[in-house]
Amino acid sequence: MATSAAINGLSLKGMVLLTALASNMLLKRNGVTSSPICPNGAINCQISTNDLFDRAVKLSHYIHSLSSEMFNEFEEQYAQGRGFIMKSINTCHTSSLNTPEDKEQAQQIHHDDLLNLVLSVLRSWNDPLGHLVTEVHGIKEAPDTILWKAVEIEEQTKRLLEGMEKIVGRIHPGDMGNEVFSLWSGPADLHIVDEDTRLFAFYNLLHCLRRDSHKIDNYLKLLKCTIMHGSNC
């Protein structure tokens, strides 16, 4: 028993180490650091607004990359033949937010409104991401990579929101945008649903996360160009 416990302990430590190494490799691959966007804190942040935008753009791209990888991995393992994608259309909790679908539509929105929209979308994911991390533990034989990506996305999204609030505070002091912290109604009663329903709920959340992270990634690239360089991007 002692030997078995020791082996399990080593296995757990090894898994944690591998997870940390994998996360660090992905961060470096995307030009992202694990430190806060403002290392000295938001109040004493000495980083220029241009550099803050650079960090926010890199971080949003990293989050979207992880979201896409996690969605694809889950879809391959659990969604094959279940017709989930047909049920996922327009069922995201952020669908009530009037978000532009492409660059052309985004260019028609004033940058102040687009900044506030980014804040609203990021804030609306606070509760769903926490649920995502909790729920992945209940999925049978879920790969460890899905778990650590869910944890990583939740943490990095908090960093991105912190950075965007700092950027908005600099551009428009005292204006933190619309106070939308959650548009999510919460999970269904997981005790009474069957496995397919449970898997679909998880799949749909991943589908929405991939969609919204892609939008934020595109919006931030456009905002950085228009605000910092004053060009028609």
Solvent accessible surface area in square Angstrom, and as a share of the most:
residue,aa,sasa,rsa
1,M,204,0.91
2,A,84,0.65
3,T,96,0.56
4,S,56,0.36
5,A,63,0.49
6,A,57,0.44
7,I,104,0.53
8,N,95,0.49
9,G,28,0.27
10,L,123,0.61
11,S,71,0.46
12,L,104,0.52
13,K,142,0.60
14,G,29,0.28
15,M,70,0.31
16,V,89,0.51
17,L,105,0.52
18,L,121,0.60
19,T,40,0.23
20,A,57,0.44
21,L,90,0.45
22,A,34,0.26
23,S,15,0.09
24,N,63,0.33
25,M,135,0.60
26,L,19,0.09
27,L,10,0.05
28,K,146,0.62
29,R,149,0.54
30,N,26,0.13
31,G,44,0.43
32,V,12,0.07
33,T,86,0.50
34,S,81,0.52
35,S,46,0.30
36,P,64,0.40
37,I,2,0.01
38,C,3,0.02
39,P,75,0.47
40,N,101,0.52
41,G,32,0.31
42,A,46,0.36
43,I,165,0.84
44,N,90,0.46
45,C,13,0.08
46,Q,148,0.66
47,I,26,0.13
48,S,58,0.37
49,T,30,0.17
50,N,53,0.27
51,D,65,0.34
52,L,0,0.00
53,F,0,0.00
54,D,46,0.24
55,R,93,0.34
56,A,0,0.00
57,V,24,0.14
58,K,100,0.42
59,L,1,0.01
60,S,2,0.02
61,H,79,0.35
62,Y,0,0.00
63,I,8,0.04
64,H,30,0.13
65,S,22,0.14
66,L,0,0.00
67,S,1,0.01
68,S,25,0.16
69,E,55,0.24
70,M,0,0.00
71,F,4,0.02
72,N,78,0.40
73,E,47,0.21
74,F,0,0.00
75,E,53,0.24
76,E,130,0.58
77,Q,87,0.39
78,Y,24,0.09
79,A,9,0.07
80,Q,123,0.54
81,G,89,0.86
82,R,90,0.33
83,G,37,0.36
84,F,5,0.02
85,I,83,0.42
86,M,144,0.64
87,K,113,0.48
88,S,0,0.00
89,I,107,0.54
90,N,123,0.63
91,T,69,0.40
92,C,9,0.05
93,H,29,0.13
94,T,1,0.01
95,S,53,0.34
96,S,93,0.60
97,L,30,0.15
98,N,139,0.71
99,T,17,0.10
100,P,6,0.04
101,E,115,0.52
102,D,67,0.35
103,K,101,0.43
104,E,112,0.50
105,Q,86,0.38
106,A,3,0.03
107,Q,68,0.30
108,Q,149,0.66
109,I,53,0.27
110,H,107,0.48
111,H,63,0.28
112,D,40,0.21
113,D,83,0.43
114,L,2,0.01
115,L,1,0.01
116,N,27,0.14
117,L,23,0.11
118,V,0,0.00
119,L,0,0.00
120,S,1,0.01
121,V,4,0.02
122,L,5,0.03
123,R,4,0.02
124,S,0,0.00
125,W,6,0.02
126,N,60,0.31
127,D,76,0.40
128,P,0,0.00
129,L,3,0.02
130,G,26,0.25
131,H,38,0.17
132,L,0,0.00
133,V,25,0.15
134,T,95,0.55
135,E,12,0.05
136,V,4,0.02
137,H,128,0.57
138,G,37,0.36
139,I,10,0.05
140,K,144,0.61
141,E,157,0.70
142,A,27,0.21
143,P,33,0.20
144,D,76,0.40
145,T,54,0.32
146,I,1,0.01
147,L,48,0.24
148,W,26,0.09
149,K,20,0.08
150,A,0,0.00
151,V,69,0.40
152,E,20,0.09
153,I,0,0.00
154,E,36,0.16
155,E,87,0.39
156,Q,7,0.03
157,T,9,0.05
158,K,112,0.48
159,R,21,0.08
160,L,3,0.01
161,L,23,0.11
162,E,61,0.28
163,G,1,0.01
164,M,0,0.00
165,E,51,0.23
166,K,43,0.18
167,I,1,0.00
168,V,1,0.01
169,G,23,0.22
170,R,76,0.28
171,I,46,0.23
172,H,58,0.26
173,P,111,0.70
174,G,85,0.82
175,D,56,0.29
176,M,62,0.28
177,G,18,0.18
178,N,88,0.45
179,E,110,0.49
180,V,32,0.19
181,F,111,0.46
182,S,47,0.30
183,L,65,0.32
184,W,52,0.18
185,S,118,0.76
186,G,24,0.23
187,P,71,0.45
188,A,67,0.52
189,D,77,0.40
190,L,46,0.23
191,H,174,0.78
192,I,140,0.71
193,V,44,0.25
194,D,91,0.47
195,E,66,0.29
196,D,69,0.36
197,T,63,0.36
198,R,49,0.18
199,L,5,0.03
200,F,42,0.18
201,A,50,0.39
202,F,5,0.02
203,Y,1,0.01
204,N,20,0.10
205,L,16,0.08
206,L,1,0.01
207,H,31,0.14
208,C,1,0.01
209,L,6,0.03
210,R,73,0.26
211,R,64,0.24
212,D,5,0.02
213,S,8,0.05
214,H,87,0.39
215,K,17,0.07
216,I,8,0.04
217,D,4,0.02
218,N,62,0.32
219,Y,5,0.02
220,L,0,0.00
221,K,91,0.38
222,L,13,0.07
223,L,1,0.00
224,K,37,0.15
225,C,34,0.20
226,T,44,0.25
227,I,40,0.20
228,M,60,0.27
229,H,113,0.51
230,G,64,0.62
231,S,53,0.34
232,N,145,0.74
233,C,34,0.21
